[in-house]
Amino acid sequence: MCFSLSFTLSLLPTAHLQDLQDLQDQCPGGSCHPQLGDLMVGRAAQLSASSTCGLDGPQNYCIIGYLQEEQKCFKCDSRLPYNRHSSPDSHRIENVITTFEPERKRKWWQSKNGVDQVSIQLDLETVFQFSHLVLTFKSFRPAAMLVERSLDFGRSWKVFRYFAEDCSVHFPYVSDEPADSIDDVVCDGRYSGSEPSTDGEVVLKALDPIFEIQNPYAQNIQDLITLTNIRVNFTRLFTLGDTLLSRRRRNPQDKYYYALYNMVVRGSCFCNGHASRCTHVDNRRGDVFTQTGMVHGRCVCQHNTAGDNCERCQDFYHDSPWRPGAENATNICRRCHCHGHSDSCHFDAARFKATGGVSGGVCDNCRHDRTGPQCERCRPYLYQDPQRSTGDPHACIPCDCDPAGSQGGGLCDALTGRCVCKENVEGQRCDRCKYGFFNLRQDDPAGCQVCRCHVLGSVRSCDQLTGSCECDRFAIGPLCDQCLVGFWGLGNSVHRCSPCNCDVGGAQGTTCSQEDGQCHCLPNMIGRRCSDPAHGYFLPPLDYFLYEAEFATPLYLQSSFPGHALQIIPRQRTANQPITWTGLGLVRVLEGAGLRFTVDNLPSSMNFQLVIRYETEVREMMNASFMSNFSSCVLTSADLPLQSPSDWLASVSIIMLSPGDGGCSSNPRGSKTLILPGSSRSEVYSRQFNIVKDENNLRLMRVKCLFVVCLLLFTLHLRCLFTAVCCLSPEEAFWTLLCV
């Protein structure tokens, strides 16, 4: 029973050893730091001196001030390590490491005699935090020295402080005034005096306590207290002034050297506030396996940090930025959230800022078709199956989107699977154009082209496949953006195409401008419809150009009744009787006679209608011929069938005359025989000729001519002659001529 109890008790510490150690390593409530220790302990192999007495063989030295002792000079033999029995005169550099052994004053380091420039250097295996340095001398303290530090394993050095009995002599370019700031480099004269001659100390503190430190992790503070190497440079021996005297019995320099009892470099493992304990670096356990008091260099990190100095977050703990531990904040590294689709991550400062400091971890190399900072989304062209969890490795399924109409050739929302349509595309699969667009194509960044159908000219939007437009009434064109000829106004108002309604008498035709409906006006006509005369002009009535038979020239032709060709018959107006004549009255024109009208008051060449107003006195058969010519004419007769016994036959010809010439030629071109119905009041004769404006036509413009309306189109005022020949029965006829 006792044995069993003893066995059980002996197992408890072994089983819980790691748990107890973990409890000791924890840093509850904020930052934690390892305890200070002597960085020299356990690092004899990393300690060196540029000068040591007796390394090459025994060397004599003397001690100043041994007045009470009989022996003044001694031997230094450092060929072997110190051993109080076998090598008591060995004064190697490792002797300065504090061991707390009995009679420790019998062991020290000593340089060669008379050498001013001597250095002692400690090389550390990693970055440590430095607190202070204490040098305890067996000899006089140096007349001048300085302490340096390195943070890059000896590649570069910075001076901590200068020490000298007379700073102005030994370091003339260094201030010997008190430091103005914590990182000021000055010369200190307190530790270089002649007293004491032994056991004198030189003390250097990394941070002068007279300065208050607001942020221990500020760059200038860290630059002072972190190091990988420390070096003490002795630059001038302290002497009594007898080194220049002539030697009598022995060398005066034998009594001047540097000798150190102890060198203490206080510091700790540098853990950035994330560890309270350190362990050895790369299985290095010091000079002796069981070396006690050694300050190891690798931190046993807490707060999910890692590295020899806890200078980074552990793998997969990068959701928050690494920061040193603060007094009241652990600044723990947070685990990344990758939903089981990645085993590594990194910190992204931009993401951390964008999320307001919530998350900065970005997962690396997401698996299972995942992407996103936390592998929370499916890769492009896949989306999350709503029936599976985010951590399911098979939760991403393909999108079902038309590649022509969706962005990226088939992209969909990674969470909902909804297709992301191009700008002009719609539909659950993005497979059709929006209303007002057509021609769905994959190479079109917007997906579909906009319909160009005119809104007012088309019935509806274009065909989504061909883009063709269906035009509204009176609209034409592929885009229904034009009006039919004779219509206008599409797009200028809310109305569709409207008719031009050009004035027949004032416009050149029936067409108008498609934009504003303006008709093409004749000269001196204005208004949209050309229905108004311009300022200073008026509209003549239809019979404005009136040529009375009373003032015409008789035209004598062959007649069965020679003589008595023309006779004026005056008329008087009577109340309640219609007026069917103009001028003085009428002219009786016998059969075979005729009238010649000279037309010389037309303002310009244009189309006219020739109207002959006449009355009949008898209703019998008659013959008439109508003849016209441009240059000259000879009237001929031809028998024409009359419509009734009361119809008349008349010959009308147009003769163009040279100045002073009225001759005619036979068979005139353009002669016309006209039937004058006996039962009608009048007949309108209208005829048009299209004349090409060649050189000959232009020459005609300068010639006096006989003119019938609607034959010639000139821009000059023309002087014309119109001849009307009536070949009638012996009975008389009354004629008037109206030219409009």
C-alpha positions in Angstrom: 0.0 0.0 0.0 2.8 2.3 0.9 4.7 1.4 -2.3 1.7 2.2 -4.4 1.2 5.6 -2.8 4.9 6.4 -3.3 4.7 5.4 -6.9 1.7 7.5 -7.6 3.2 10.6 -5.9 6.4 10.2 -8.0 4.4 10.2 -11.2 2.4 13.3 -10.6 5.2 15.8 -11.3 6.2 14.0 -14.4 2.7 13.9 -15.9 2.0 17.5 -15.1 5.5 18.9 -15.7 4.6 20.5 -19.1 1.3 21.9 -17.7 3.1 23.5 -14.8 5.7 24.9 -17.2 2.9 26.3 -19.4 1.3 28.0 -16.4 4.6 29.7 -15.6 5.0 30.8 -19.2 1.6 32.5 -19.4 1.3 36.3 -19.4 -2.1 37.1 -17.9 -3.5 40.6 -18.3 -0.9 42.2 -20.6 2.7 42.0 -21.7 5.3 39.9 -20.0 9.1 40.0 -20.0 11.8 37.5 -19.0 13.9 38.2 -16.0 17.2 40.1 -16.3 20.5 38.1 -16.1 24.2 38.3 -16.9 24.6 37.8 -20.6 28.2 36.8 -20.0 27.3 33.7 -18.2 27.7 30.6 -20.4 29.3 32.5 -23.3 33.0 32.2 -22.6 33.5 31.0 -26.2 31.8 34.1 -27.5 34.0 36.5 -25.5 37.2 37.8 -26.9 40.0 40.3 -26.1 42.4 41.9 -28.6 45.3 41.6 -26.0 45.9 39.1 -23.2 49.1 38.7 -21.3 51.0 35.4 -21.3 49.3 33.7 -24.2 52.6 33.1 -25.9 54.5 32.4 -22.7 55.2 33.8 -19.3 55.3 37.6 -19.0 56.3 39.7 -16.0 54.3 42.5 -14.7 54.4 44.7 -11.6 51.8 46.2 -9.4 51.8 49.8 -8.2 50.9 50.4 -4.6 52.2 47.1 -3.1 54.1 49.0 -0.5 53.2 46.7 2.3 54.0 43.6 0.2 57.5 42.4 -0.3 56.9 41.0 -3.8 56.1 43.8 -6.3 56.3 41.9 -9.6 54.6 38.7 -10.8 54.3 36.3 -13.7 51.4 36.0 -16.2 51.1 32.7 -18.0 47.8 32.3 -19.9 48.7 29.4 -22.1 46.2 27.2 -20.2 42.8 28.1 -18.8 42.8 29.3 -15.2 43.0 26.6 -12.5 43.7 27.6 -9.0 45.9 24.6 -8.6 47.6 24.0 -11.9 47.3 27.4 -13.7 46.8 30.1 -11.1 48.7 32.7 -13.2 46.4 32.4 -16.2 44.6 35.6 -16.9 42.5 34.8 -19.9 39.4 36.9 -20.9 36.9 34.3 -19.7 38.1 35.0 -16.1 35.9 38.2 -16.1 32.7 36.1 -16.1 31.2 36.1 -12.7 31.1 32.6 -11.1 30.6 33.4 -7.4 33.4 31.0 -6.6 35.5 31.3 -3.4 38.6 33.4 -3.6 37.3 35.0 -6.9 39.7 37.9 -6.5 42.5 35.5 -7.4 41.2 35.3 -11.0 41.1 38.2 -13.5 41.8 39.2 -17.1 44.9 41.2 -17.9 46.2 42.7 -21.1 49.8 42.9 -22.3 52.0 45.6 -20.7 52.0 49.0 -22.2 49.3 48.5 -24.9 46.9 51.4 -25.1 44.4 50.2 -27.7 42.7 47.1 -26.4 39.1 45.9 -26.9 36.9 43.3 -25.3 33.9 42.0 -27.4 30.9 39.8 -26.6 29.2 38.2 -29.5 25.6 37.1 -28.8 23.8 34.4 -30.9 20.6 36.5 -31.3 19.1 39.8 -30.4 19.0 40.6 -26.6 17.7 43.4 -24.6 20.5 45.3 -22.9 20.1 46.9 -19.4 23.5 48.0 -18.1 27.2 47.2 -18.1 29.5 47.0 -15.0 33.3 46.7 -15.3 35.3 46.1 -12.1 39.0 46.8 -12.5 41.9 45.2 -10.7 44.2 47.9 -12.2 43.7 51.6 -12.6 40.6 52.4 -14.7 41.5 53.5 -18.2 42.3 57.1 -18.9 40.0 56.9 -21.9 37.6 54.3 -23.2 34.3 54.0 -25.1 31.5 51.3 -25.3 29.9 50.3 -28.6 27.0 48.2 -29.6 25.9 46.4 -32.8 22.5 45.2 -33.9 23.6 43.4 -37.0 26.1 40.9 -35.6 29.1 43.2 -35.9 28.7 44.6 -39.4 28.1 48.1 -38.0 28.6 49.8 -34.7 27.2 52.6 -32.7 28.8 54.3 -29.6 27.0 54.1 -26.3 29.2 56.5 -24.4 32.7 57.9 -24.1 34.6 57.9 -20.8 37.8 59.9 -20.1 39.5 61.7 -17.3 39.8 64.7 -19.6 37.2 64.5 -22.4 38.5 67.6 -24.2 41.9 66.0 -24.6 40.9 62.4 -25.5 37.6 63.0 -27.3 37.7 66.7 -28.3 34.7 66.4 -30.7 32.4 64.9 -28.1 30.3 67.0 -25.7 31.1 66.5 -22.0 27.9 68.3 -21.0 25.0 66.3 -19.6 22.9 64.6 -22.2 19.9 66.6 -23.6 18.0 63.5 -24.6 18.0 59.8 -23.8 19.9 59.0 -27.0 22.5 61.7 -26.8 26.1 60.5 -27.0 28.3 62.3 -24.6 31.6 61.9 -22.8 31.5 61.0 -19.1 34.4 61.9 -16.8 33.2 60.3 -13.6 34.7 56.8 -14.1 38.3 57.6 -15.2 40.0 59.1 -12.2 43.2 57.8 -10.5 41.3 56.6 -7.5 40.7 53.9 -6.6 43.8 52.2 -8.0 41.9 48.8 -7.8 38.3 47.7 -7.6 37.3 50.8 -9.5 34.1 50.5 -11.5 32.8 51.8 -14.8 29.0 51.7 -15.1 27.0 52.2 -18.2 23.2 52.2 -18.2 21.4 51.8 -21.6 18.6 54.1 -20.5 19.5 57.0 -18.3 16.8 57.1 -15.5 16.7 60.9 -15.5 14.7 60.7 -18.7 11.0 59.6 -18.7 10.1 57.0 -21.3 6.7 57.3 -22.8 6.8 54.4 -25.2 9.4 51.7 -24.6 8.8 50.4 -28.1 9.7 53.6 -29.8 12.4 53.2 -32.5 15.0 55.3 -30.7 14.5 53.4 -27.4 14.7 50.0 -29.1 17.8 51.1 -30.9 19.4 51.7 -27.5 18.4 48.6 -25.7 18.6 45.9 -28.4 21.9 44.4 -29.5 23.7 41.4 -30.9 27.2 42.5 -29.9 28.8 44.8 -27.3 32.4 46.0 -27.4 34.5 47.8 -24.8 37.4 49.8 -26.4 40.2 50.9 -24.0 42.1 53.7 -25.8 44.5 55.1 -23.2 46.2 53.6 -20.1 46.3 55.5 -16.9 49.9 56.3 -16.0 51.8 58.3 -13.4 53.9 60.1 -15.9 57.0 57.9 -15.6 56.7 56.1 -18.9 59.1 58.5 -20.6 61.8 58.2 -18.0 64.9 56.2 -18.8 64.9 52.7 -17.6 67.2 51.7 -14.8 66.4 48.4 -13.4 63.2 47.4 -15.3 60.7 48.7 -17.9 58.3 51.3 -16.4 55.5 50.0 -18.7 55.5 46.7 -16.9 53.3 48.2 -14.3 50.8 49.7 -16.8 48.2 47.4 -18.3 44.4 46.8 -18.2 43.2 44.2 -15.6 39.5 43.3 -15.0 38.1 41.3 -12.2 34.5 41.2 -13.5 32.6 42.2 -16.6 28.8 42.1 -16.1 26.5 42.6 -19.1 23.0 42.7 -17.7 20.2 42.0 -20.1 17.4 39.7 -21.0 16.0 37.7 -23.8 14.3 40.1 -26.1 10.7 38.9 -26.5 8.7 42.1 -27.4 6.4 41.6 -24.4 5.2 38.2 -25.5 7.2 35.8 -23.3 8.3 35.5 -19.7 10.8 32.7 -20.2 13.5 31.9 -22.8 15.3 28.8 -23.9 18.5 28.0 -25.7 19.0 28.8 -29.4 19.6 26.0 -31.8 20.4 23.5 -29.1 23.1 25.7 -27.7 23.1 25.3 -23.9 26.2 27.3 -22.9 29.7 26.3 -21.9 28.5 23.7 -19.5 25.5 21.5 -20.0 24.1 22.4 -16.6 25.2 26.0 -16.7 23.1 27.9 -14.2 22.3 31.6 -14.5 22.6 31.7 -18.3 20.3 33.9 -20.2 19.1 32.0 -23.2 18.2 33.8 -26.4 15.1 32.1 -27.8 11.8 33.2 -26.3 9.1 30.8 -25.2 6.5 32.8 -27.0 2.9 33.4 -25.9 0.0 35.3 -27.5 0.2 33.1 -30.7 3.6 34.7 -31.6 6.7 33.0 -32.9 10.4 33.7 -33.6 13.5 33.8 -31.4 12.2 37.2 -30.2 8.5 36.7 -30.7 8.8 39.1 -33.5 6.1 37.7 -35.7 2.7 35.9 -35.5 2.5 32.1 -35.6 1.6 30.5 -38.9 -2.1 30.8 -39.5 -2.4 33.5 -36.9 -2.3 36.6 -39.1 -5.9 37.9 -38.9 -4.5 40.8 -36.8 -1.2 42.6 -37.2 1.8 41.7 -35.1 2.4 44.2 -32.3 4.6 44.1 -29.2 2.8 43.5 -26.0 1.8 46.6 -24.1 1.3 47.2 -20.4 -2.4 46.6 -20.4 -2.8 44.9 -23.8 -1.5 41.5 -24.9 -1.9 42.4 -28.6 -2.5 38.7 -29.3 -2.2 37.4 -32.8 -5.6 36.2 -34.0 -6.3 33.0 -36.0 -7.2 33.3 -39.7 -10.6 32.1 -40.8 -10.3 30.0 -44.0 -13.3 27.7 -43.5 -11.1 24.6 -43.8 -10.0 25.4 -47.4 -6.5 26.6 -46.6 -3.7 25.9 -44.2 -1.8 29.2 -44.4 -2.5 32.8 -44.5 -0.8 36.2 -44.4 -1.6 39.6 -43.0 -2.8 42.4 -45.4 -2.6 45.9 -43.9 -5.0 47.3 -46.6 -7.7 44.7 -45.8 -7.2 45.4 -42.1 -7.8 49.1 -42.7 -10.7 48.5 -45.0 -12.5 46.4 -42.4 -12.0 48.9 -39.7 -9.5 46.7 -37.9 -11.8 43.7 -37.8 -9.8 41.4 -40.0 -6.6 41.5 -41.9 -5.9 37.8 -42.6 -5.8 36.7 -46.2 -5.8 32.9 -46.8 -3.2 31.5 -49.2 -3.9 28.9 -51.9 -7.5 28.2 -51.2 -8.6 24.7 -52.1 -11.9 23.2 -53.3 -12.5 25.8 -55.9 -12.5 28.6 -53.3 -11.3 32.2 -53.4 -11.5 35.3 -51.3 -9.6 36.6 -48.3 -11.1 33.8 -46.1 -11.8 31.3 -48.9 -15.4 32.3 -48.4 -16.4 32.5 -52.1 -16.4 30.1 -55.0 -14.1 30.7 -57.8 -15.4 32.5 -61.0 -18.0 30.6 -63.0 -19.0 28.7 -59.8 -21.4 29.5 -56.9 -22.3 28.3 -53.5 -24.7 25.4 -53.3 -27.4 26.8 -50.9 -27.9 23.3 -49.5 -24.3 22.9 -48.4 -22.2 24.7 -45.8 -19.4 27.1 -46.5 -16.9 24.5 -45.2 -18.1 21.7 -47.5 -15.4 20.9 -50.0 -18.1 20.1 -52.6 -20.2 23.2 -52.1 -19.2 25.1 -55.3 -21.3 24.2 -58.4 -21.1 25.7 -62.0 -23.0 28.8 -63.0 -25.8 28.6 -65.6 -25.4 31.8 -67.6 -25.4 32.6 -71.3 -21.8 33.5 -72.1 -22.9 36.0 -74.7 -25.0 38.1 -72.4 -23.3 37.7 -69.0 -20.2 39.4 -67.8 -16.9 37.5 -68.1 -18.5 35.0 -70.5 -20.7 33.3 -68.0 -20.0 34.8 -64.6 -22.6 34.6 -61.8 -22.8 35.8 -58.2 -20.6 33.6 -56.1 -23.2 33.3 -53.3 -26.6 33.3 -55.1 -25.7 32.0 -58.5 -27.5 34.9 -60.1 -26.1 35.7 -63.5 -24.3 39.0 -63.8 -25.8 40.4 -67.0 -24.1 42.9 -69.3 -25.4 46.4 -69.4 -28.0 46.0 -72.1 -29.0 42.4 -71.4 -31.6 40.9 -69.1 -33.1 37.5 -68.2 -32.4 34.9 -65.5 -29.6 33.5 -67.7 -28.8 36.9 -69.4 -29.9 35.4 -72.7 -32.0 38.3 -74.2 -31.6 41.9 -75.0 -33.4 44.6 -73.0 -36.3 46.4 -74.5 -34.9 48.9 -77.0 -31.8 46.8 -77.8 -30.9 44.1 -80.3 -28.2 41.8 -81.6 -26.9 39.8 -78.6 -23.2 39.1 -79.1 -20.5 37.8 -76.9 -17.8 40.2 -78.3 -20.0 43.3 -77.4 -19.0 44.7 -74.0 -22.5 45.9 -73.4 -24.1 42.7 -74.9 -26.6 44.3 -77.2 -26.8 47.3 -79.5 -29.3 50.1 -78.9 -32.2 50.2 -81.3 -31.9 53.3 -83.5 -35.6 53.4 -84.4 -37.0 56.9 -84.1 -39.4 57.0 -81.2 -42.0 59.1 -83.0 -41.6 57.4 -86.3 -41.8 53.8 -85.2 -44.7 51.8 -83.9 -42.6 49.9 -81.3 -39.0 49.1 -80.5 -36.8 47.3 -83.0 -36.7 43.5 -83.7 -34.4 42.1 -81.0 -32.7 39.8 -83.5 -32.4 41.9 -86.7 -32.8 45.5 -85.3 -35.3 46.3 -88.1 -37.9 49.0 -87.3 -41.6 49.0 -88.0 -42.5 52.5 -89.2 -45.6 54.5 -88.2 -47.9 56.2 -90.7 -46.2 58.7 -93.1 -42.7 57.7 -91.7 -40.1 56.0 -93.8 -36.4 54.9 -93.8 -34.6 52.0 -92.1 -34.8 53.8 -88.8 -38.3 55.4 -89.4 -36.6 58.7 -89.0 -37.8 60.4 -92.1 -41.2 61.6 -93.3 -42.7 60.7 -96.7 -42.3 63.3 -99.4 -44.8 66.0 -98.8 -44.7 65.6 -95.0 -42.5 67.0 -92.3 -42.0 67.5 -88.5 -40.9 64.0 -87.3 -39.1 64.6 -84.0 -39.8 68.3 -83.9 -42.9 68.0 -81.8 -45.1 65.4 -80.1 -46.9 64.9 -83.4 -46.0 62.5 -86.1 -45.3 63.5 -89.7 -47.6 66.4 -90.9 -48.4 67.3 -94.5 -46.4 70.2 -96.0 -49.6 71.9 -97.4 -47.4 74.2 -99.6 -49.4 76.9 -101.3 -49.9 76.0 -104.9 -49.4 79.5 -106.2 -46.6 80.6 -103.9 -44.4 77.5 -103.6 -42.2 75.9 -106.3 -43.7 72.4 -105.5 -45.4 70.3 -102.9 -42.3 69.3 -100.9 -40.9 71.0 -97.9 -38.1 70.8 -95.4 -38.2 67.7 -93.2 -37.0 69.6 -90.2 -39.2 72.7 -90.1 -41.8 72.2 -92.8 -40.6 75.2 -94.8 -41.8 75.0 -98.4 -39.6 76.2 -101.3 -41.1 79.6 -102.0 -41.2 81.4 -105.3 -39.4 84.7 -105.4 -40.9 87.3 -103.1 -43.1 84.7 -101.4 -42.7 84.0 -97.7 -44.2 82.0 -94.8 -43.8 78.3 -94.1 -46.4 77.5 -96.8 -45.2 80.3 -99.1 -48.7 81.7 -98.9 -47.8 85.3 -98.1 -46.1 87.9 -100.2 -42.8 89.5 -99.1 -42.8 93.0 -97.7 -43.4 95.4 -100.5 -45.0 92.9 -102.8 -48.6 91.7 -103.4 -50.4 88.7 -104.9 -51.9 89.4 -108.3 -55.3 87.9 -109.1 -55.6 85.1 -111.6 -56.4 87.6 -114.4 -53.8 90.1 -113.4 -52.0 89.8 -116.8 -55.0 90.8 -118.9 -54.7 91.5 -122.6 -57.8 93.1 -124.2 -58.9 92.2 -127.7 -59.8 95.9 -128.2 -56.1 96.8 -128.1 -54.8 93.8 -130.1 -53.4 94.2 -133.6 -55.6 92.7 -136.3 -54.1 89.7 -138.1 -55.3 89.5 -141.7 -55.5 86.1 -143.2 -57.3 84.7 -146.1 -61.0 84.9 -145.6 -64.1 84.3 -147.5 -65.2 87.7 -146.4 -62.2 90.0 -147.1 -62.1 93.2 -145.1 -64.2 93.9 -142.1 -62.0 91.6 -140.1 -62.4 93.2 -136.6 -65.1 95.3 -135.1 -65.3 96.5 -131.5 -68.7 95.8 -129.8 -68.9 98.0 -126.7 -70.9 96.8 -123.8 -72.7 98.6 -121.1 -73.1 97.3 -117.6 -76.7 96.6 -116.5 -78.0 96.1 -113.0 -78.8 92.6 -112.1 -76.9 91.3 -115.2 -73.8 89.2 -114.8 -70.6 90.8 -116.2 -69.0 88.4 -118.7 -66.5 90.7 -120.3 -63.6 93.1 -119.4 -62.4 96.3 -121.0 -64.7 98.2 -123.4 -66.6 95.2 -124.4 -65.9 92.6 -127.1 -64.3 92.4 -130.5 -66.2 90.7 -133.3 -63.8 88.4 -135.2 -65.0 87.2 -138.5 -64.1 83.9 -140.0 -60.5 83.8 -141.1 -59.5 86.8 -139.1 -57.3 87.0 -136.1 -55.7 89.0 -133.3 -52.1 89.6 -132.3 -51.4 90.3 -128.6 -48.0 91.6 -127.6 -47.0 90.4 -124.1 -44.2 92.6 -122.7 -45.0 93.0 -119.0 -44.2 89.6 -117.5 -41.8 90.0 -114.5 -40.0 86.7 -115.1 -40.2 83.4 -116.9 -42.6 81.0 -115.2 -45.5 78.7 -115.9 -48.7 80.4 -117.0 -52.1 79.2 -118.1 -53.7 80.8 -121.2 -57.4 81.5 -120.9 -59.5 82.7 -123.8 -62.8 84.3 -122.9 -65.2 84.5 -125.8 -68.9 84.5 -126.7 -70.6 83.0 -129.7 -73.2 84.6 -131.9 -74.1 81.7 -134.2 -74.0 77.9 -133.8 -72.7 76.4 -137.1 -69.9 74.2 -138.3 -66.5 75.9 -138.6 -62.9 75.1 -139.1 -60.0 76.4 -137.0 -56.3 75.7 -136.6 -54.0 76.2 -133.7 -50.3 76.8 -134.4 -47.3 77.7 -132.3 -43.6 78.3 -133.0 -40.6 79.7 -131.1 -39.1 81.8 -133.9 -41.5 82.5 -136.7 -44.6 81.0 -138.1 -47.0 80.7 -141.1 -50.5 79.7 -140.2 -52.0 76.7 -141.9 -55.5 75.2 -141.7 -56.6 71.7 -141.1 -60.0 70.2 -140.9 -61.0 69.1 -137.5 -64.1 67.2 -136.4 -66.2 69.5 -134.3 -68.0 68.1 -131.2 -71.2 69.8 -132.1 -72.5 72.4 -134.6 -72.0 75.0 -131.9 -68.3 74.3 -131.4 -65.7 76.7 -132.8 -62.2 76.0 -134.2 -59.4 78.4 -133.4 -55.7 78.4 -134.3 -53.3 79.7 -131.6 -49.6 80.1 -132.3 -46.6 81.4 -130.3 -44.1 83.4 -132.3 -40.6 84.5 -131.0 -39.6 87.6 -132.9 -36.2 89.1 -133.5 -36.1 92.8 -132.8 -38.2 94.4 -135.5 -38.9 91.2 -137.2 -42.3 89.5 -137.3 -41.8 87.1 -140.2 -43.2 83.6 -140.2 -42.1 80.3 -141.6 -44.3 77.5 -142.8 -45.3 74.6 -140.7 -44.5 76.2 -137.4 -43.5 73.8 -134.6 -45.9 73.9 -131.7 -49.0 75.0 -133.7 -52.2 73.9 -132.1 -55.7 73.8 -133.3 -58.1 74.5 -130.5 -61.8 73.5 -130.2 -63.8 76.3 -128.5 -67.0 74.7 -127.3 -70.0 76.7 -128.1 -71.8 75.7 -124.9 -69.0 76.7 -122.4 -68.0 80.1 -121.1 -64.3 79.6 -121.5 -61.5 77.0 -121.9 -58.2 77.0 -120.2 -55.2 76.1 -122.2 -52.0 75.1 -120.3 -48.8 73.7 -121.7 -45.2 73.4 -120.4 -41.9 72.9 -122.1 -38.7 71.8 -120.3 -35.9 73.9 -121.8 -32.2 72.9 -121.2 -30.2 76.0 -120.4 -27.4 75.5 -123.0 -25.6 78.3 -124.8 -28.3 78.6 -127.4 -31.0 79.0 -124.8 -29.1 81.7 -123.0 -28.8 83.5 -126.3 -32.6 83.4 -126.7 -32.9 85.2 -123.4 -31.6 88.3 -125.1 -34.1 88.2 -128.0 -37.5 89.7 -128.2 -40.1 87.0 -128.7 -43.6 86.0 -129.0 -44.6 84.4 -125.7 -47.2 82.0 -124.7 -47.6 81.2 -121.0 -46.1 77.9 -119.8 -43.7 77.5 -122.7 -40.4 79.1 -121.7 -38.7 79.3 -118.3 -36.3 82.3 -118.2 -35.1 84.6 -115.5 -35.3 87.8 -117.6 -38.4 89.7 -118.4 -39.5 88.6 -121.8 -41.3 90.5 -124.6 -43.6 88.2 -126.3 -46.2 88.1 -129.1 -49.3 85.9 -128.9 -51.3 85.4 -132.1 -54.8 84.0 -132.1 -56.3 83.2 -135.4 -60.0 82.3 -135.7 -61.2 80.5 -138.9 -64.9 80.7 -138.5 -68.0 80.6 -140.5 -69.2 83.8 -142.1 -71.0 84.6 -139.0 -69.3 86.9 -136.5 -67.7 86.0 -133.1 -66.7 88.1 -130.1 -63.2 87.5 -128.5 -61.4 88.5 -125.5 -58.0 87.0 -124.3 -57.1 86.4 -120.7 -53.5 85.3 -120.0 -52.7 84.2 -116.4 
